[in-house]
Amino acid sequence: MGEVILQMKDIDKSFPGVHALDHVDLEVRRGEVHALMGENGAGKSTLMKVLTGIYKKDSGSITYKGKEV
């Protein structure tokens, strides 16, 4: 397997009345292709918005190419 290039660990995100992400982990290695799937309201878009900086995570860490971002 390739080196880990992206790691999201223990990501939490809440909105008023909704706990959208509850300790979510995601790890992507060089050369991998992933599909993010789930029911409506499962947190797929929220996770990607946290990753891209549109939403600020409430807790957890994001590491890209060995550096926390």
N, CA, C, O and CB atoms as a CASP TS submission, in Angstrom:
PFRMAT TS
TARGET T0000
AUTHOR 0000-0000-0000
METHOD Language model
MODEL 1
PARENT N/A
ATOM      1  N   MET     1       0.835  -1.189   0.000  1.00  0.00           N
ATOM      2  CA  MET     1       0.000   0.000   0.000  1.00  0.00           C
ATOM      3  C   MET     1       0.874   1.244   0.000  1.00  0.00           C
ATOM      4  O   MET     1       2.003   1.233   0.491  1.00  0.00           O
ATOM      5  CB  MET     1      -0.947   0.003   1.211  1.00  0.00           C
ATOM      6  N   GLY     2       0.327   2.320  -0.563  1.00  0.00           N
ATOM      7  CA  GLY     2       1.046   3.586  -0.610  1.00  0.00           C
ATOM      8  C   GLY     2       1.035   4.307   0.721  1.00  0.00           C
ATOM      9  O   GLY     2       0.378   3.896   1.678  1.00  0.00           O
ATOM     10  N   GLU     3       1.782   5.389   0.749  1.00  0.00           N
ATOM     11  CA  GLU     3       1.854   6.194   1.967  1.00  0.00           C
ATOM     12  C   GLU     3       0.526   6.910   2.223  1.00  0.00           C
ATOM     13  O   GLU     3      -0.221   7.201   1.289  1.00  0.00           O
ATOM     14  CB  GLU     3       3.000   7.218   1.867  1.00  0.00           C
ATOM     15  N   VAL     4       0.247   7.185   3.476  1.00  0.00           N
ATOM     16  CA  VAL     4      -0.961   7.919   3.849  1.00  0.00           C
ATOM     17  C   VAL     4      -0.756   9.383   3.457  1.00  0.00           C
ATOM     18  O   VAL     4       0.192  10.026   3.909  1.00  0.00           O
ATOM     19  CB  VAL     4      -1.273   7.776   5.391  1.00  0.00           C
ATOM     20  N   ILE     5      -1.654   9.906   2.609  1.00  0.00           N
ATOM     21  CA  ILE     5      -1.529  11.317   2.225  1.00  0.00           C
ATOM     22  C   ILE     5      -2.571  12.197   2.903  1.00  0.00           C
ATOM     23  O   ILE     5      -2.374  13.405   3.037  1.00  0.00           O
ATOM     24  CB  ILE     5      -1.648  11.459   0.719  1.00  0.00           C
ATOM     25  N   LEU     6      -3.684  11.596   3.334  1.00  0.00           N
ATOM     26  CA  LEU     6      -4.727  12.355   4.025  1.00  0.00           C
ATOM     27  C   LEU     6      -5.281  11.520   5.158  1.00  0.00           C
ATOM     28  O   LEU     6      -5.619  10.349   4.982  1.00  0.00           O
ATOM     29  CB  LEU     6      -5.857  12.771   3.052  1.00  0.00           C
ATOM     30  N   GLN     7      -5.371  12.139   6.330  1.00  0.00           N
ATOM     31  CA  GLN     7      -5.968  11.456   7.477  1.00  0.00           C
ATOM     32  C   GLN     7      -6.876  12.431   8.209  1.00  0.00           C
ATOM     33  O   GLN     7      -6.445  13.500   8.642  1.00  0.00           O
ATOM     34  CB  GLN     7      -4.873  10.892   8.432  1.00  0.00           C
ATOM     35  N   MET     8      -8.128  12.048   8.339  1.00  0.00           N
ATOM     36  CA  MET     8      -9.092  12.791   9.160  1.00  0.00           C
ATOM     37  C   MET     8      -9.393  11.874  10.341  1.00  0.00           C
ATOM     38  O   MET     8      -9.814  10.730  10.163  1.00  0.00           O
ATOM     39  CB  MET     8     -10.426  13.190   8.342  1.00  0.00           C
ATOM     40  N   LYS     9      -9.173  12.389  11.546  1.00  0.00           N
ATOM     41  CA  LYS     9      -9.281  11.532  12.725  1.00  0.00           C
ATOM     42  C   LYS     9     -10.184  12.174  13.765  1.00  0.00           C
ATOM     43  O   LYS     9      -9.977  13.315  14.179  1.00  0.00           O
ATOM     44  CB  LYS     9      -7.893  11.253  13.324  1.00  0.00           C
ATOM     45  N   ASP    10     -11.201  11.405  14.180  1.00  0.00           N
ATOM     46  CA  ASP    10     -12.074  11.785  15.297  1.00  0.00           C
ATOM     47  C   ASP    10     -12.785  13.115  15.032  1.00  0.00           C
ATOM     48  O   ASP    10     -12.900  13.947  15.932  1.00  0.00           O
ATOM     49  CB  ASP    10     -11.260  11.880  16.592  1.00  0.00           C
ATOM     50  N   ILE    11     -13.259  13.315  13.807  1.00  0.00           N
ATOM     51  CA  ILE    11     -13.898  14.572  13.417  1.00  0.00           C
ATOM     52  C   ILE    11     -15.326  14.645  13.962  1.00  0.00           C
ATOM     53  O   ILE    11     -16.136  13.744  13.748  1.00  0.00           O
ATOM     54  CB  ILE    11     -13.906  14.719  11.881  1.00  0.00           C
ATOM     55  N   ASP    12     -15.610  15.726  14.663  1.00  0.00           N
ATOM     56  CA  ASP    12     -16.948  16.025  15.179  1.00  0.00           C
ATOM     57  C   ASP    12     -17.417  17.346  14.594  1.00  0.00           C
ATOM     58  O   ASP    12     -16.640  18.290  14.448  1.00  0.00           O
ATOM     59  CB  ASP    12     -16.955  16.078  16.737  1.00  0.00           C
ATOM     60  N   LYS    13     -18.709  17.396  14.260  1.00  0.00           N
ATOM     61  CA  LYS    13     -19.321  18.651  13.807  1.00  0.00           C
ATOM     62  C   LYS    13     -20.787  18.624  14.205  1.00  0.00           C
ATOM     63  O   LYS    13     -21.510  17.671  13.912  1.00  0.00           O
ATOM     64  CB  LYS    13     -19.160  18.850  12.253  1.00  0.00           C
ATOM     65  N   SER    14     -21.214  19.687  14.877  1.00  0.00           N
ATOM     66  CA  SER    14     -22.622  19.816  15.280  1.00  0.00           C
ATOM     67  C   SER    14     -23.172  21.134  14.787  1.00  0.00           C
ATOM     68  O   SER    14     -22.454  22.127  14.668  1.00  0.00           O
ATOM     69  CB  SER    14     -22.777  19.709  16.815  1.00  0.00           C
ATOM     70  N   PHE    15     -24.443  21.123  14.508  1.00  0.00           N
ATOM     71  CA  PHE    15     -25.219  22.311  14.197  1.00  0.00           C
ATOM     72  C   PHE    15     -26.336  22.368  15.226  1.00  0.00           C
ATOM     73  O   PHE    15     -26.604  21.361  15.881  1.00  0.00           O
ATOM     74  CB  PHE    15     -25.778  22.288  12.717  1.00  0.00           C
ATOM     75  N   PRO    16     -26.993  23.502  15.391  1.00  0.00           N
ATOM     76  CA  PRO    16     -28.078  23.561  16.379  1.00  0.00           C
ATOM     77  C   PRO    16     -29.100  22.428  16.179  1.00  0.00           C
ATOM     78  O   PRO    16     -29.784  22.364  15.157  1.00  0.00           O
ATOM     79  CB  PRO    16     -28.788  24.923  16.297  1.00  0.00           C
ATOM     80  N   GLY    17     -29.183  21.554  17.159  1.00  0.00           N
ATOM     81  CA  GLY    17     -30.144  20.451  17.128  1.00  0.00           C
ATOM     82  C   GLY    17     -29.694  19.226  16.348  1.00  0.00           C
ATOM     83  O   GLY    17     -30.428  18.238  16.304  1.00  0.00           O
ATOM     84  N   VAL    18     -28.498  19.250  15.722  1.00  0.00           N
ATOM     85  CA  VAL    18     -28.057  18.120  14.898  1.00  0.00           C
ATOM     86  C   VAL    18     -26.575  17.834  15.154  1.00  0.00           C
ATOM     87  O   VAL    18     -25.737  18.730  15.054  1.00  0.00           O
ATOM     88  CB  VAL    18     -28.302  18.410  13.389  1.00  0.00           C
ATOM     89  N   HIS    19     -26.263  16.593  15.480  1.00  0.00           N
ATOM     90  CA  HIS    19     -24.865  16.162  15.581  1.00  0.00           C
ATOM     91  C   HIS    19     -24.529  15.479  14.252  1.00  0.00           C
ATOM     92  O   HIS    19     -24.759  14.281  14.088  1.00  0.00           O
ATOM     93  CB  HIS    19     -24.627  15.184  16.829  1.00  0.00           C
ATOM     94  N   ALA    20     -23.986  16.249  13.310  1.00  0.00           N
ATOM     95  CA  ALA    20     -23.806  15.795  11.932  1.00  0.00           C
ATOM     96  C   ALA    20     -22.672  14.784  11.777  1.00  0.00           C
ATOM     97  O   ALA    20     -22.807  13.820  11.024  1.00  0.00           O
ATOM     98  CB  ALA    20     -23.546  16.978  11.039  1.00  0.00           C
ATOM     99  N   LEU    21     -21.558  14.991  12.478  1.00  0.00           N
ATOM    100  CA  LEU    21     -20.420  14.070  12.405  1.00  0.00           C
ATOM    101  C   LEU    21     -20.043  13.669  13.826  1.00  0.00           C
ATOM    102  O   LEU    21     -19.845  14.523  14.690  1.00  0.00           O
ATOM    103  CB  LEU    21     -19.197  14.722  11.658  1.00  0.00           C
ATOM    104  N   ASP    22     -19.946  12.373  14.058  1.00  0.00           N
ATOM    105  CA  ASP    22     -19.686  11.850  15.395  1.00  0.00           C
ATOM    106  C   ASP    22     -18.431  10.979  15.371  1.00  0.00           C
ATOM    107  O   ASP    22     -18.513   9.779  15.109  1.00  0.00           O
ATOM    108  CB  ASP    22     -20.903  11.042  15.916  1.00  0.00           C
ATOM    109  N   HIS    23     -17.269  11.579  15.644  1.00  0.00           N
ATOM    110  CA  HIS    23     -15.984  10.878  15.713  1.00  0.00           C
ATOM    111  C   HIS    23     -15.680  10.113  14.417  1.00  0.00           C
ATOM    112  O   HIS    23     -15.418   8.910  14.449  1.00  0.00           O
ATOM    113  CB  HIS    23     -15.979   9.911  16.901  1.00  0.00           C
ATOM    114  N   VAL    24     -15.715  10.813  13.287  1.00  0.00           N
ATOM    115  CA  VAL    24     -15.493  10.208  11.973  1.00  0.00           C
ATOM    116  C   VAL    24     -14.001  10.114  11.676  1.00  0.00           C
ATOM    117  O   VAL    24     -13.247  11.049  11.946  1.00  0.00           O
ATOM    118  CB  VAL    24     -16.206  11.020  10.873  1.00  0.00           C
ATOM    119  N   ASP    25     -13.579   8.976  11.118  1.00  0.00           N
ATOM    120  CA  ASP    25     -12.202   8.763  10.679  1.00  0.00           C
ATOM    121  C   ASP    25     -12.203   8.466   9.181  1.00  0.00           C
ATOM    122  O   ASP    25     -13.083   7.770   8.674  1.00  0.00           O
ATOM    123  CB  ASP    25     -11.529   7.601  11.479  1.00  0.00           C
ATOM    124  N   LEU    26     -11.190   9.010   8.473  1.00  0.00           N
ATOM    125  CA  LEU    26     -10.996   8.727   7.054  1.00  0.00           C
ATOM    126  C   LEU    26      -9.503   8.748   6.779  1.00  0.00           C
ATOM    127  O   LEU    26      -8.803   9.669   7.199  1.00  0.00           O
ATOM    128  CB  LEU    26     -11.755   9.758   6.148  1.00  0.00           C
ATOM    129  N   GLU    27      -9.018   7.740   6.076  1.00  0.00           N
ATOM    130  CA  GLU    27      -7.605   7.681   5.715  1.00  0.00           C
ATOM    131  C   GLU    27      -7.501   7.374   4.227  1.00  0.00           C
ATOM    132  O   GLU    27      -8.135   6.441   3.735  1.00  0.00           O
ATOM    133  CB  GLU    27      -6.846   6.610   6.564  1.00  0.00           C
ATOM    134  N   VAL    28      -6.707   8.155   3.517  1.00  0.00           N
ATOM    135  CA  VAL    28      -6.515   7.965   2.081  1.00  0.00           C
ATOM    136  C   VAL    28      -5.023   7.775   1.826  1.00  0.00           C
ATOM    137  O   VAL    28      -4.193   8.569   2.270  1.00  0.00           O
ATOM    138  CB  VAL    28      -7.082   9.179   1.260  1.00  0.00           C
ATOM    139  N   ARG    29      -4.706   6.711   1.104  1.00  0.00           N
ATOM    140  CA  ARG    29      -3.310   6.422   0.742  1.00  0.00           C
ATOM    141  C   ARG    29      -3.080   6.751  -0.729  1.00  0.00           C
ATOM    142  O   ARG    29      -4.001   6.704  -1.546  1.00  0.00           O
ATOM    143  CB  ARG    29      -2.959   4.931   1.025  1.00  0.00           C
ATOM    144  N   ARG    30      -1.840   7.082  -1.045  1.00  0.00           N
ATOM    145  CA  ARG    30      -1.468   7.403  -2.416  1.00  0.00           C
ATOM    146  C   ARG    30      -1.901   6.263  -3.343  1.00  0.00           C
ATOM    147  O   ARG    30      -1.645   5.092  -3.066  1.00  0.00           O
ATOM    148  CB  ARG    30       0.061   7.654  -2.526  1.00  0.00           C
ATOM    149  N   GLY    31      -2.562   6.628  -4.449  1.00  0.00           N
ATOM    150  CA  GLY    31      -2.992   5.655  -5.442  1.00  0.00           C
ATOM    151  C   GLY    31      -4.375   5.068  -5.205  1.00  0.00           C
ATOM    152  O   GLY    31      -4.884   4.344  -6.060  1.00  0.00           O
ATOM    153  N   GLU    32      -4.987   5.359  -4.081  1.00  0.00           N
ATOM    154  CA  GLU    32      -6.326   4.827  -3.797  1.00  0.00           C
ATOM    155  C   GLU    32      -7.410   5.715  -4.409  1.00  0.00           C
ATOM    156  O   GLU    32      -7.226   6.917  -4.603  1.00  0.00           O
ATOM    157  CB  GLU    32      -6.544   4.700  -2.276  1.00  0.00           C
ATOM    158  N   VAL    33      -8.523   5.089  -4.698  1.00  0.00           N
ATOM    159  CA  VAL    33      -9.719   5.804  -5.140  1.00  0.00           C
ATOM    160  C   VAL    33     -10.829   5.424  -4.163  1.00  0.00           C
ATOM    161  O   VAL    33     -11.029   4.245  -3.873  1.00  0.00           O
ATOM    162  CB  VAL    33     -10.108   5.449  -6.646  1.00  0.00           C
ATOM    163  N   HIS    34     -11.549   6.426  -3.657  1.00  0.00           N
ATOM    164  CA  HIS    34     -12.611   6.178  -2.682  1.00  0.00           C
ATOM    165  C   HIS    34     -13.942   6.702  -3.199  1.00  0.00           C
ATOM    166  O   HIS    34     -13.991   7.620  -4.017  1.00  0.00           O
ATOM    167  CB  HIS    34     -12.270   6.830  -1.332  1.00  0.00           C
ATOM    168  N   ALA    35     -15.010   6.107  -2.712  1.00  0.00           N
ATOM    169  CA  ALA    35     -16.363   6.614  -2.929  1.00  0.00           C
ATOM    170  C   ALA    35     -16.977   6.839  -1.555  1.00  0.00           C
ATOM    171  O   ALA    35     -16.904   5.972  -0.685  1.00  0.00           O
ATOM    172  CB  ALA    35     -17.233   5.619  -3.799  1.00  0.00           C
ATOM    173  N   LEU    36     -17.575   7.995  -1.366  1.00  0.00           N
ATOM    174  CA  LEU    36     -18.229   8.314  -0.101  1.00  0.00           C
ATOM    175  C   LEU    36     -19.730   8.143  -0.315  1.00  0.00           C
ATOM    176  O   LEU    36     -20.354   8.891  -1.067  1.00  0.00           O
ATOM    177  CB  LEU    36     -17.875   9.775   0.389  1.00  0.00           C
ATOM    178  N   MET    37     -20.294   7.146   0.358  1.00  0.00           N
ATOM    179  CA  MET    37     -21.691   6.791   0.125  1.00  0.00           C
ATOM    180  C   MET    37     -22.448   6.702   1.445  1.00  0.00           C
ATOM    181  O   MET    37     -21.873   6.399   2.491  1.00  0.00           O
ATOM    182  CB  MET    37     -21.789   5.460  -0.636  1.00  0.00           C
ATOM    183  N   GLY    38     -23.747   6.972   1.375  1.00  0.00           N
ATOM    184  CA  GLY    38     -24.590   6.837   2.550  1.00  0.00           C
ATOM    185  C   GLY    38     -25.943   7.456   2.305  1.00  0.00           C
ATOM    186  O   GLY    38     -26.173   8.090   1.275  1.00  0.00           O
ATOM    187  N   GLU    39     -26.832   7.271   3.252  1.00  0.00           N
ATOM    188  CA  GLU    39     -28.183   7.807   3.148  1.00  0.00           C
ATOM    189  C   GLU    39     -28.172   9.323   3.256  1.00  0.00           C
ATOM    190  O   GLU    39     -27.189   9.919   3.698  1.00  0.00           O
ATOM    191  CB  GLU    39     -29.083   7.208   4.228  1.00  0.00           C
ATOM    192  N   ASN    40     -29.277   9.938   2.848  1.00  0.00           N
ATOM    193  CA  ASN    40     -29.431  11.381   3.037  1.00  0.00           C
ATOM    194  C   ASN    40     -29.313  11.693   4.526  1.00  0.00           C
ATOM    195  O   ASN    40     -29.911  11.019   5.366  1.00  0.00           O
ATOM    196  CB  ASN    40     -30.800  11.886   2.467  1.00  0.00           C
ATOM    197  N   GLY    41     -28.539  12.715   4.833  1.00  0.00           N
ATOM    198  CA  GLY    41     -28.363  13.111   6.225  1.00  0.00           C
ATOM    199  C   GLY    41     -27.276  12.352   6.961  1.00  0.00           C
ATOM    200  O   GLY    41     -27.111  12.527   8.169  1.00  0.00           O
ATOM    201  N   ALA    42     -26.520  11.499   6.244  1.00  0.00           N
ATOM    202  CA  ALA    42     -25.481  10.694   6.895  1.00  0.00           C
ATOM    203  C   ALA    42     -24.219  11.490   7.207  1.00  0.00           C
ATOM    204  O   ALA    42     -23.406  11.044   8.016  1.00  0.00           O
ATOM    205  CB  ALA    42     -25.126   9.517   6.025  1.00  0.00           C
ATOM    206  N   GLY    43     -24.031  12.662   6.584  1.00  0.00           N
ATOM    207  CA  GLY    43     -22.873  13.501   6.876  1.00  0.00           C
ATOM    208  C   GLY    43     -21.822  13.546   5.781  1.00  0.00           C
ATOM    209  O   GLY    43     -20.735  14.084   5.995  1.00  0.00           O
ATOM    210  N   LYS    44     -22.123  12.994   4.614  1.00  0.00           N
ATOM    211  CA  LYS    44     -21.144  12.964   3.519  1.00  0.00           C
ATOM    212  C   LYS    44     -20.709  14.368   3.116  1.00  0.00           C
ATOM    213  O   LYS    44     -19.514  14.660   3.077  1.00  0.00           O
ATOM    214  CB  LYS    44     -21.727  12.236   2.306  1.00  0.00           C
ATOM    215  N   SER    45     -21.654  15.224   2.820  1.00  0.00           N
ATOM    216  CA  SER    45     -21.345  16.598   2.399  1.00  0.00           C
ATOM    217  C   SER    45     -20.691  17.376   3.527  1.00  0.00           C
ATOM    218  O   SER    45     -19.771  18.159   3.293  1.00  0.00           O
ATOM    219  CB  SER    45     -22.618  17.322   1.933  1.00  0.00           C
ATOM    220  N   THR    46     -21.153  17.167   4.731  1.00  0.00           N
ATOM    221  CA  THR    46     -20.576  17.868   5.881  1.00  0.00           C
ATOM    222  C   THR    46     -19.107  17.486   6.047  1.00  0.00           C
ATOM    223  O   THR    46     -18.272  18.353   6.307  1.00  0.00           O
ATOM    224  CB  THR    46     -21.367  17.542   7.172  1.00  0.00           C
ATOM    225  N   LEU    47     -18.781  16.202   5.902  1.00  0.00           N
ATOM    226  CA  LEU    47     -17.397  15.765   6.023  1.00  0.00           C
ATOM    227  C   LEU    47     -16.521  16.430   4.959  1.00  0.00           C
ATOM    228  O   LEU    47     -15.415  16.879   5.261  1.00  0.00           O
ATOM    229  CB  LEU    47     -17.308  14.236   5.908  1.00  0.00           C
ATOM    230  N   MET    48     -17.002  16.495   3.728  1.00  0.00           N
ATOM    231  CA  MET    48     -16.224  17.113   2.652  1.00  0.00           C
ATOM    232  C   MET    48     -16.105  18.629   2.848  1.00  0.00           C
ATOM    233  O   MET    48     -15.092  19.224   2.480  1.00  0.00           O
ATOM    234  CB  MET    48     -16.868  16.809   1.290  1.00  0.00           C
ATOM    235  N   LYS    49     -17.125  19.246   3.420  1.00  0.00           N
ATOM    236  CA  LYS    49     -17.049  20.684   3.700  1.00  0.00           C
ATOM    237  C   LYS    49     -16.079  20.976   4.836  1.00  0.00           C
ATOM    238  O   LYS    49     -15.431  22.022   4.835  1.00  0.00           O
ATOM    239  CB  LYS    49     -18.435  21.235   4.044  1.00  0.00           C
ATOM    240  N   VAL    50     -15.966  20.078   5.799  1.00  0.00           N
ATOM    241  CA  VAL    50     -14.953  20.225   6.849  1.00  0.00           C
ATOM    242  C   VAL    50     -13.566  20.057   6.227  1.00  0.00           C
ATOM    243  O   VAL    50     -12.652  20.821   6.535  1.00  0.00           O
ATOM    244  CB  VAL    50     -15.178  19.183   8.000  1.00  0.00           C
ATOM    245  N   LEU    51     -13.408  19.068   5.361  1.00  0.00           N
ATOM    246  CA  LEU    51     -12.116  18.828   4.721  1.00  0.00           C
ATOM    247  C   LEU    51     -11.663  20.027   3.898  1.00  0.00           C
ATOM    248  O   LEU    51     -10.483  20.377   3.922  1.00  0.00           O
ATOM    249  CB  LEU    51     -12.190  17.593   3.835  1.00  0.00           C
ATOM    250  N   THR    52     -12.572  20.657   3.177  1.00  0.00           N
ATOM    251  CA  THR    52     -12.206  21.777   2.298  1.00  0.00           C
ATOM    252  C   THR    52     -12.194  23.122   3.015  1.00  0.00           C
ATOM    253  O   THR    52     -11.822  24.133   2.418  1.00  0.00           O
ATOM    254  CB  THR    52     -13.162  21.845   1.131  1.00  0.00           C
ATOM    255  N   GLY    53     -12.595  23.153   4.284  1.00  0.00           N
ATOM    256  CA  GLY    53     -12.537  24.395   5.048  1.00  0.00           C
ATOM    257  C   GLY    53     -13.785  25.248   4.994  1.00  0.00           C
ATOM    258  O   GLY    53     -13.806  26.349   5.545  1.00  0.00           O
ATOM    259  N   ILE    54     -14.826  24.762   4.340  1.00  0.00           N
ATOM    260  CA  ILE    54     -16.091  25.507   4.297  1.00  0.00           C
ATOM    261  C   ILE    54     -16.713  25.537   5.694  1.00  0.00           C
ATOM    262  O   ILE    54     -17.224  26.568   6.129  1.00  0.00           O
ATOM    263  CB  ILE    54     -17.080  24.869   3.270  1.00  0.00           C
ATOM    264  N   TYR    55     -16.665  24.392   6.396  1.00  0.00           N
ATOM    265  CA  TYR    55     -17.111  24.317   7.781  1.00  0.00           C
ATOM    266  C   TYR    55     -15.895  24.097   8.663  1.00  0.00           C
ATOM    267  O   TYR    55     -14.945  23.420   8.271  1.00  0.00           O
ATOM    268  CB  TYR    55     -18.161  23.184   7.980  1.00  0.00           C
ATOM    269  N   LYS    56     -15.933  24.673   9.856  1.00  0.00           N
ATOM    270  CA  LYS    56     -14.886  24.453  10.859  1.00  0.00           C
ATOM    271  C   LYS    56     -15.282  23.245  11.707  1.00  0.00           C
ATOM    272  O   LYS    56     -16.412  23.165  12.190  1.00  0.00           O
ATOM    273  CB  LYS    56     -14.674  25.730  11.758  1.00  0.00           C
ATOM    274  N   LYS    57     -14.364  22.319  11.885  1.00  0.00           N
ATOM    275  CA  LYS    57     -14.649  21.144  12.716  1.00  0.00           C
ATOM    276  C   LYS    57     -14.758  21.559  14.176  1.00  0.00           C
ATOM    277  O   LYS    57     -14.101  22.508  14.604  1.00  0.00           O
ATOM    278  CB  LYS    57     -13.553  20.063  12.542  1.00  0.00           C
ATOM    279  N   ASP    58     -15.577  20.859  14.936  1.00  0.00           N
ATOM    280  CA  ASP    58     -15.686  21.125  16.370  1.00  0.00           C
ATOM    281  C   ASP    58     -14.543  20.462  17.130  1.00  0.00           C
ATOM    282  O   ASP    58     -14.071  20.994  18.135  1.00  0.00           O
ATOM    283  CB  ASP    58     -17.039  20.631  16.908  1.00  0.00           C
ATOM    284  N   SER    59     -14.100  19.307  16.656  1.00  0.00           N
ATOM    285  CA  SER    59     -12.953  18.620  17.250  1.00  0.00           C
ATOM    286  C   SER    59     -12.398  17.622  16.250  1.00  0.00           C
ATOM    287  O   SER    59     -13.015  17.335  15.224  1.00  0.00           O
ATOM    288  CB  SER    59     -13.348  17.908  18.571  1.00  0.00           C
ATOM    289  N   GLY    60     -11.218  17.099  16.568  1.00  0.00           N
ATOM    290  CA  GLY    60     -10.558  16.136  15.691  1.00  0.00           C
ATOM    291  C   GLY    60      -9.369  16.771  15.003  1.00  0.00           C
ATOM    292  O   GLY    60      -9.034  17.929  15.255  1.00  0.00           O
ATOM    293  N   SER    61      -8.727  15.997  14.125  1.00  0.00           N
ATOM    294  CA  SER    61      -7.551  16.490  13.421  1.00  0.00           C
ATOM    295  C   SER    61      -7.578  16.074  11.956  1.00  0.00           C
ATOM    296  O   SER    61      -8.123  15.030  11.597  1.00  0.00           O
ATOM    297  CB  SER    61      -6.276  15.981  14.090  1.00  0.00           C
ATOM    298  N   ILE    62      -6.977  16.918  11.120  1.00  0.00           N
ATOM    299  CA  ILE    62      -6.831  16.641   9.696  1.00  0.00           C
ATOM    300  C   ILE    62      -5.353  16.786   9.373  1.00  0.00           C
ATOM    301  O   ILE    62      -4.750  17.830   9.621  1.00  0.00           O
ATOM    302  CB  ILE    62      -7.719  17.604   8.812  1.00  0.00           C
ATOM    303  N   THR    63      -4.775  15.719   8.812  1.00  0.00           N
ATOM    304  CA  THR    63      -3.367  15.722   8.444  1.00  0.00           C
ATOM    305  C   THR    63      -3.253  15.456   6.953  1.00  0.00           C
ATOM    306  O   THR    63      -3.795  14.475   6.444  1.00  0.00           O
ATOM    307  CB  THR    63      -2.569  14.669   9.259  1.00  0.00           C
ATOM    308  N   TYR    64      -2.539  16.345   6.252  1.00  0.00           N
ATOM    309  CA  TYR    64      -2.334  16.202   4.812  1.00  0.00           C
ATOM    310  C   TYR    64      -0.830  16.184   4.539  1.00  0.00           C
ATOM    311  O   TYR    64      -0.107  17.121   4.878  1.00  0.00           O
ATOM    312  CB  TYR    64      -3.039  17.360   4.018  1.00  0.00           C
ATOM    313  N   LYS    65      -0.384  15.101   3.922  1.00  0.00           N
ATOM    314  CA  LYS    65       1.036  14.909   3.616  1.00  0.00           C
ATOM    315  C   LYS    65       1.912  15.123   4.857  1.00  0.00           C
ATOM    316  O   LYS    65       2.963  15.760   4.791  1.00  0.00           O
ATOM    317  CB  LYS    65       1.470  15.867   2.496  1.00  0.00           C
ATOM    318  N   GLY    66       1.451  14.576   5.990  1.00  0.00           N
ATOM    319  CA  GLY    66       2.231  14.596   7.208  1.00  0.00           C
ATOM    320  C   GLY    66       2.142  15.859   8.043  1.00  0.00           C
ATOM    321  O   GLY    66       2.748  15.930   9.112  1.00  0.00           O
ATOM    322  N   LYS    67       1.395  16.864   7.579  1.00  0.00           N
ATOM    323  CA  LYS    67       1.276  18.113   8.315  1.00  0.00           C
ATOM    324  C   LYS    67      -0.172  18.366   8.707  1.00  0.00           C
ATOM    325  O   LYS    67      -1.077  18.241   7.882  1.00  0.00           O
ATOM    326  CB  LYS    67       1.814  19.279   7.485  1.00  0.00           C
ATOM    327  N   GLU    68      -0.390  18.724   9.974  1.00  0.00           N
ATOM    328  CA  GLU    68      -1.751  19.019  10.422  1.00  0.00           C
ATOM    329  C   GLU    68      -2.209  20.335   9.796  1.00  0.00           C
ATOM    330  O   GLU    68      -1.492  21.336   9.804  1.00  0.00           O
ATOM    331  CB  GLU    68      -1.826  19.090  11.979  1.00  0.00           C
ATOM    332  N   VAL    69      -3.408  20.300   9.262  1.00  0.00           N
ATOM    333  CA  VAL    69      -3.989  21.497   8.629  1.00  0.00           C
ATOM    334  C   VAL    69      -5.264  21.895   9.317  1.00  0.00           C
ATOM    335  O   VAL    69      -5.896  22.877   8.927  1.00  0.00           O
ATOM    336  CB  VAL    69      -4.255  21.259   7.141  1.00  0.00           C
TER
END
